[in-house]
Amino acid sequence: MDDPFFGEKFDDFRVEVIDRLARIETQHARMLDCLDRINGTMDEHGESLVEHEARLARIRGAAGILAALVAAAVSAFVAHLHVGISP
């Protein structure tokens, strides 16, 4: 069983496996780095989106109040105009 041919083939196979394992570990490390960057970016964007959502809610509230005031003013103006025009 101490055939040098099989010993060389086994050594070649072992070198190939070690090389592929090293490549996989490198790719794994790169993927983890990429995921860390994406996660950090998502956290930043998430906070930014929450801030924008709060700002839009305030704007919607202010627009609703402004619309109610304009509607009340127009209603009062029309009522006043109607009283002034009526005989």
Buried (B, 14 or more C-beta within 10 A) or exposed (E): EEEEEEEEEEEEEEEEEEEEEEEEEEEEEEEEEEEEEEEEEEEEEEEEEEEEEEEEEEEEEEEEEEEEEEEEEEEEEEEEEEEEEEE
